[in-house]
């Protein structure tokens, strides 16, 4: 089994929203629509809590820095999502 040197620091919804500069309800909506940073489900029940790996949140935020408005076209965003998935796989 491959061991990771990444020490996971979990953030709750309020902490994550504050880090991103958004309201917690926005983060919940993004989660429902499969947008925003990846999250960890803390149990099998439907009402189980969720947490966010701080490294994933920071990588997600970093990937959304743009030099101009054309940089976030549909095609550019598709590439960003693919890059985030690859970097998350590497960090685990």
MMTF fields as JSON, N, C-alpha, C and O atoms, coordinates in Angstrom:
{
  "mmtfVersion": "1.0.0",
  "mmtfProducer": "UNKNOWN",
  "numBonds": 367,
  "numAtoms": 368,
  "numGroups": 92,
  "numChains": 1,
  "numModels": 1,
  "chainsPerModel": [1],
  "groupsPerChain": [92],
  "chainIdList": ["A"],
  "bondAtomList": [4, 2, 8, 6, 12, 10, 16, 14, 20, 18, 24, 22, 28, 26, 32, 30, 36, 34, 40, 38, 44, 42, 48, 46, 52, 50, 56, 54, 60, 58, 64, 62, 68, 66, 72, 70, 76, 74, 80, 78, 84, 82, 88, 86, 92, 90, 96, 94, 100, 98, 104, 102, 108, 106, 112, 110, 116, 114, 120, 118, 124, 122, 128, 126, 132, 130, 136, 134, 140, 138, 144, 142, 148, 146, 152, 150, 156, 154, 160, 158, 164, 162, 168, 166, 172, 170, 176, 174, 180, 178, 184, 182, 188, 186, 192, 190, 196, 194, 200, 198, 204, 202, 208, 206, 212, 210, 216, 214, 220, 218, 224, 222, 228, 226, 232, 230, 236, 234, 240, 238, 244, 242, 248, 246, 252, 250, 256, 254, 260, 258, 264, 262, 268, 266, 272, 270, 276, 274, 280, 278, 284, 282, 288, 286, 292, 290, 296, 294, 300, 298, 304, 302, 308, 306, 312, 310, 316, 314, 320, 318, 324, 322, 328, 326, 332, 330, 336, 334, 340, 338, 344, 342, 348, 346, 352, 350, 356, 354, 360, 358, 364, 362],
  "bondOrderList": [1, 1, 1, 1, 1, 1, 1, 1, 1, 1, 1, 1, 1, 1, 1, 1, 1, 1, 1, 1, 1, 1, 1, 1, 1, 1, 1, 1, 1, 1, 1, 1, 1, 1, 1, 1, 1, 1, 1, 1, 1, 1, 1, 1, 1, 1, 1, 1, 1, 1, 1, 1, 1, 1, 1, 1, 1, 1, 1, 1, 1, 1, 1, 1, 1, 1, 1, 1, 1, 1, 1, 1, 1, 1, 1, 1, 1, 1, 1, 1, 1, 1, 1, 1, 1, 1, 1, 1, 1, 1, 1],
  "groupList": [{"groupName": "UNK", "atomNameList": ["N", "CA", "C", "O"], "elementList": ["N", "C", "C", "O"], "formalChargeList": [0, 0, 0, 0], "bondAtomList": [1, 0, 2, 1, 3, 2], "bondOrderList": [1, 1, 2], "singleLetterCode": "X", "chemCompType": "L-PEPTIDE LINKING"}],
  "groupTypeList": [0, 0, 0, 0, 0, 0, 0, 0, 0, 0, 0, 0, 0, 0, 0, 0, 0, 0, 0, 0, 0, 0, 0, 0, 0, 0, 0, 0, 0, 0, 0, 0, 0, 0, 0, 0, 0, 0, 0, 0, 0, 0, 0, 0, 0, 0, 0, 0, 0, 0, 0, 0, 0, 0, 0, 0, 0, 0, 0, 0, 0, 0, 0, 0, 0, 0, 0, 0, 0, 0, 0, 0, 0, 0, 0, 0, 0, 0, 0, 0, 0, 0, 0, 0, 0, 0, 0, 0, 0, 0, 0, 0],
  "groupIdList": [1, 2, 3, 4, 5, 6, 7, 8, 9, 10, 11, 12, 13, 14, 15, 16, 17, 18, 19, 20, 21, 22, 23, 24, 25, 26, 27, 28, 29, 30, 31, 32, 33, 34, 35, 36, 37, 38, 39, 40, 41, 42, 43, 44, 45, 46, 47, 48, 49, 50, 51, 52, 53, 54, 55, 56, 57, 58, 59, 60, 61, 62, 63, 64, 65, 66, 67, 68, 69, 70, 71, 72, 73, 74, 75, 76, 77, 78, 79, 80, 81, 82, 83, 84, 85, 86, 87, 88, 89, 90, 91, 92],
  "secStructList": [7, 7, 7, 7, 7, 7, 7, 7, 7, 3, 3, 7, 2, 2, 2, 2, 2, 2, 2, 2, 6, 1, 7, 2, 2, 2, 2, 2, 2, 2, 2, 2, 6, 6, 7, 1, 1, 7, 7, 3, 3, 7, 1, 1, 1, 6, 6, 7, 7, 3, 3, 3, 3, 2, 2, 2, 2, 2, 2, 2, 2, 2, 6, 6, 7, 7, 1, 1, 4, 4, 4, 4, 1, 2, 2, 2, 2, 2, 2, 2, 2, 2, 2, 2, 2, 2, 2, 2, 2, 2, 2, 7],
  "xCoordList": [0.846, 0.0, 0.881, 1.863, 0.539, 1.279, 0.911, -0.265, 1.92, 1.655, 1.89, 2.839, 1.035, 1.131, 1.797, 1.588, 2.595, 3.191, 2.294, 2.606, 1.176, 0.22, -0.525, -1.198, -0.408, -1.148, -2.456, -2.456, -3.566, -4.861, -5.335, -5.396, -5.666, -6.285, -7.7, -7.919, -8.664, -10.056, -10.671, -10.455, -11.44, -12.154, -13.643, -14.085, -14.425, -15.877, -16.392, -15.616, -17.685, -18.273, -18.031, -17.71, -18.18, -17.978, -16.535, -16.283, -15.589, -14.18, -13.823, -13.101, -14.335, -14.065, -14.658, -14.008, -15.898, -16.542, -15.746, -15.563, -15.277, -14.483, -13.177, -12.763, -12.538, -11.298, -11.518, -10.644, -12.705, -13.029, -13.695, -13.859, -14.077, -14.722, -16.161, -16.634, -16.856, -18.254, -19.091, -18.55, -20.399, -21.307, -21.361, -21.267, -21.512, -21.643, -22.766, -22.631, -23.871, -24.972, -24.577, -25.059, -23.705, -23.216, -22.422, -22.571, -21.586, -20.79, -21.694, -21.433, -22.749, -23.706, -24.404, -24.602, -24.771, -25.404, -24.447, -24.837, -23.2, -22.201, -22.052, -21.961, -22.027, -21.878, -23.042, -22.851, -24.244, -25.45, -25.398, -25.9, -24.794, -24.716, -23.402, -23.096, -22.627, -21.326, -20.364, -19.649, -20.352, -19.415, -18.549, -18.793, -17.566, -16.72, -15.7, -15.574, -14.971, -13.91, -14.486, -15.622, -13.68, -14.105, -14.262, -13.661, -15.079, -15.321, -15.271, -15.297, -15.198, -15.159, -16.476, -16.859, -17.168, -18.416, -18.022, -17.298, -18.479, -18.062, -19.022, -19.343, -19.461, -20.361, -21.2, -21.17, -21.957, -22.779, -24.193, -24.858, -24.651, -26.017, -26.175, -25.224, -27.378, -27.661, -27.344, -26.872, -27.599, -27.365, -25.96, -25.677, -25.077, -23.713, -23.037, -23.296, -22.19, -21.51, -20.501, -20.184, -20.011, -18.966, -17.834, -18.017, -16.664, -15.494, -14.713, -14.93, -13.816, -13.003, -11.534, -11.107, -10.771, -9.32, -8.774, -8.972, -8.099, -7.6, -6.744, -6.839, -5.913, -5.058, -5.901, -5.555, -7.003, -7.893, -8.558, -8.707, -8.953, -9.613, -8.63, -8.979, -7.417, -6.411, -6.045, -5.856, -5.944, -5.652, -6.801, -6.576, -8.027, -9.206, -9.217, -9.471, -8.938, -8.914, -7.781, -7.973, -6.622, -5.468, -5.74, -5.312, -6.451, -6.751, -7.736, -7.936, -8.344, -9.327, -8.798, -9.578, -7.496, -6.896, -6.751, -6.234, -7.206, -7.202, -6.56, -6.597, -5.97, -5.369, -6.363, -6.177, -7.414, -8.403, -9.69, -9.732, -10.724, -12.035, -12.1, -12.875, -11.308, -11.348, -10.731, -10.958, -9.964, -9.311, -10.289, -9.953, -11.492, -12.443, -13.619, -14.759, -13.324, -14.325, -14.66, -13.976, -15.676, -16.072, -14.921, -14.699, -14.192, -13.071, -11.957, -11.381, -11.655, -10.602, -10.992, -10.152, -12.239, -12.694, -12.66, -12.369, -12.948, -12.867, -11.436, -11.218, -10.472, -9.069, -8.703, -7.936, -9.23, -8.965, -9.476, -8.77, -10.698, -11.271, -10.422, -10.203, -9.938, -9.098, -7.788, -7.314, -7.198, -5.954, -6.153, -5.289, -7.272, -7.546, -7.681, -7.144, -8.396, -8.552, -7.193, -6.91, -6.349, -5.015, -4.189, -3.53, -4.197, -3.392, -3.938, -3.162, -5.239, -5.807, -5.405, -5.129, -5.37, -4.949, -3.495, -3.139, -2.655, -1.227, -1.013, -0.138, -1.788, -1.582, -2.081, -1.802, -2.79, -3.319, -2.381, -2.673],
  "yCoordList": [-1.189, 0.0, 1.238, 1.308, 2.198, 3.442, 4.351, 4.631, 4.809, 5.707, 7.144, 7.447, 8.001, 9.408, 10.167, 9.858, 11.156, 12.008, 13.2, 14.026, 13.281, 14.379, 14.206, 13.196, 15.178, 15.175, 15.918, 17.129, 15.192, 15.791, 16.653, 16.196, 17.899, 18.787, 19.039, 19.666, 18.542, 18.666, 19.965, 20.375, 20.594, 21.823, 21.553, 20.772, 22.193, 22.061, 23.058, 23.818, 23.048, 23.902, 25.382, 26.138, 25.805, 27.223, 27.651, 28.729, 26.809, 27.133, 27.203, 28.1, 26.252, 26.215, 27.424, 28.052, 27.748, 28.925, 30.188, 31.038, 30.315, 31.484, 31.538, 32.614, 30.406, 30.344, 30.781, 31.39, 30.46, 30.811, 32.181, 32.691, 32.772, 34.083, 34.037, 34.976, 32.944, 32.782, 32.406, 32.101, 32.43, 32.029, 30.492, 29.809, 29.958, 28.506, 27.918, 26.81, 28.65, 28.139, 28.013, 27.119, 28.897, 28.788, 27.499, 26.794, 27.195, 25.969, 24.732, 23.761, 24.772, 23.657, 23.49, 22.368, 24.599, 24.548, 23.969, 23.123, 24.42, 23.881, 22.381, 21.636, 21.939, 20.508, 19.733, 18.668, 20.265, 19.624, 19.544, 18.587, 20.545, 20.595, 20.022, 20.178, 19.361, 18.78, 19.836, 19.602, 20.977, 22.051, 22.288, 21.722, 23.105, 23.457, 22.382, 21.396, 22.585, 21.637, 20.287, 20.198, 19.245, 17.914, 17.902, 18.709, 16.976, 16.892, 15.442, 14.519, 15.264, 13.941, 13.737, 14.566, 12.656, 12.318, 11.577, 10.584, 12.034, 11.501, 10.447, 10.446, 9.58, 8.503, 8.054, 8.653, 6.981, 6.414, 6.984, 6.907, 7.548, 8.068, 9.297, 10.047, 9.491, 10.651, 11.965, 12.919, 12.01, 13.225, 13.304, 14.212, 12.37, 12.409, 13.707, 14.234, 14.193, 15.445, 15.324, 14.227, 16.456, 16.494, 17.371, 18.222, 17.143, 17.954, 18.131, 17.415, 19.078, 19.385, 19.268, 19.777, 18.597, 18.538, 19.912, 20.363, 20.562, 21.913, 21.978, 22.946, 20.973, 20.959, 20.941, 21.605, 20.189, 20.153, 21.503, 21.941, 22.152, 23.462, 24.496, 25.284, 24.487, 25.441, 25.181, 26.125, 23.912, 23.568, 23.997, 24.51, 23.787, 24.18, 25.7, 26.195, 26.419, 27.89, 28.374, 29.292, 27.765, 28.159, 27.941, 28.733, 26.865, 26.542, 27.529, 27.516, 28.368, 29.319, 30.738, 31.691, 30.889, 32.197, 32.389, 31.514, 33.531, 33.799, 35.145, 36.061, 35.247, 36.497, 37.382, 38.597, 36.789, 37.55, 36.764, 35.574, 37.422, 36.774, 35.635, 34.698, 35.69, 34.6, 33.324, 32.241, 33.436, 32.267, 31.33, 30.174, 31.803, 30.906, 30.561, 30.455, 30.388, 29.885, 28.432, 27.837, 27.864, 26.475, 25.512, 24.609, 25.69, 24.789, 24.93, 23.932, 26.156, 26.362, 25.758, 25.159, 25.903, 25.336, 23.813, 23.191, 23.204, 21.743, 21.285, 20.263, 22.026, 21.689, 21.878, 21.086, 22.898, 23.144, 21.976, 21.497, 21.514, 20.395, 19.15, 18.434, 18.873, 17.701, 17.833, 16.858, 19.023, 19.249, 19.064, 18.503, 19.527, 19.397, 17.926, 17.489, 17.163, 15.736, 15.051, 14.241, 15.383, 14.761, 15.147, 14.283, 16.41, 16.831, 16.231, 15.931, 16.051, 15.431, 13.96, 13.448, 13.283, 11.88, 11.735, 10.779, 12.67, 12.625, 12.881, 12.26, 13.778, 14.153, 13.108, 13.212, 12.132, 11.106, 9.941, 8.992],
  "zCoordList": [0.0, 0.0, 0.0, 0.74, -0.815, -0.92, 0.245, 0.477, 0.972, 2.09, 1.667, 0.945, 2.114, 1.784, 2.921, 4.094, 2.567, 3.59, 3.889, 4.746, 3.172, 3.35, 4.669, 4.875, 5.555, 6.811, 6.571, 6.353, 6.612, 6.312, 7.486, 8.627, 7.18, 8.171, 7.695, 6.658, 8.466, 8.066, 8.576, 9.716, 7.701, 8.031, 7.944, 7.102, 8.81, 8.699, 7.658, 7.079, 7.431, 6.399, 6.679, 5.761, 7.929, 8.271, 8.037, 7.499, 8.441, 8.253, 6.768, 6.332, 6.008, 4.574, 3.876, 3.04, 4.224, 3.627, 3.944, 3.073, 5.172, 5.559, 4.76, 4.327, 4.566, 3.8, 2.349, 1.733, 1.813, 0.435, 0.306, -0.802, 1.431, 1.398, 0.907, 0.266, 1.207, 0.799, 2.013, 3.076, 1.857, 2.932, 3.022, 2.002, 4.224, 4.372, 3.517, 2.998, 3.366, 2.538, 1.073, 0.377, 0.596, -0.779, -0.943, -1.941, 0.03, -0.013, 0.003, -0.707, 0.808, 0.847, -0.502, -0.967, -1.122, -2.438, -3.473, -4.278, -3.453, -4.38, -4.19, -5.166, -2.951, -2.656, -3.249, -3.836, -3.099, -3.628, -5.156, -5.745, -5.792, -7.257, -7.794, -8.976, -6.932, -7.313, -7.846, -8.821, -7.211, -7.529, -6.301, -5.235, -6.457, -5.319, -5.009, -5.735, -3.919, -3.563, -3.134, -2.67, -3.299, -2.868, -1.354, -0.646, -0.872, 0.562, 1.01, 0.196, 2.316, 2.935, 3.665, 4.491, 3.377, 4.078, 5.351, 5.284, 6.489, 7.788, 8.333, 9.521, 7.488, 7.901, 6.732, 5.657, 6.955, 5.889, 5.845, 4.813, 6.943, 7.006, 6.124, 5.904, 5.627, 4.78, 5.505, 4.885, 6.794, 7.581, 8.176, 8.959, 7.82, 8.351, 7.919, 6.836, 8.765, 8.476, 7.351, 6.89, 6.926, 5.908, 6.411, 7.281, 5.844, 6.151, 4.857, 3.88, 4.869, 3.703, 4.082, 5.119, 3.238, 3.423, 3.03, 1.902, 3.946, 3.696, 2.439, 1.684, 2.198, 1.005, -0.272, -1.249, -0.272, -1.435, -1.673, -2.815, -0.597, -0.705, -1.261, -2.141, -0.748, -1.218, -2.679, -3.446, -3.068, -4.471, -5.376, -6.472, -4.918, -5.694, -5.894, -6.992, -4.816, -4.886, -5.799, -6.597, -5.68, -6.497, -7.985, -8.824, -8.302, -9.7, -10.32, -11.535, -9.52, -10.022, -10.116, -10.132, -10.179, -10.405, -11.907, -12.602, -12.404, -13.838, -14.129, -13.307, -15.315, -15.769, -16.502, -16.57, -17.051, -17.803, -17.922, -17.611, -18.366, -18.424, -19.434, -19.244, -20.503, -21.479, -20.921, -21.461, -19.859, -19.267, -18.578, -18.322, -18.275, -17.626, -18.524, -18.07, -19.799, -20.743, -20.387, -19.555, -20.989, -20.718, -20.949, -20.142, -22.031, -22.343, -21.311, -20.877, -20.919, -19.93, -18.592, -17.92, -18.196, -16.924, -16.95, -15.928, -18.086, -18.196, -17.942, -17.291, -18.444, -18.196, -16.734, -16.185, -16.1, -14.685, -13.845, -12.958, -14.118, -13.363, -13.512, -12.534, -14.715, -14.941, -14.173, -13.59, -14.165, -13.434, -11.933, -11.26, -11.41, -9.974, -9.602, -8.585, -10.423, -10.144, -10.122, -9.239, -11.104, -11.156, -9.942, -9.364, -9.532, -8.384, -7.089, -6.182, -6.985, -5.785, -5.714, -4.629, -6.846, -6.87, -6.457, -5.769, -6.868, -6.549, -5.066, -4.461, -4.463, -3.065, -2.085, -0.891, -2.538, -1.628, -1.496, -0.768]
}
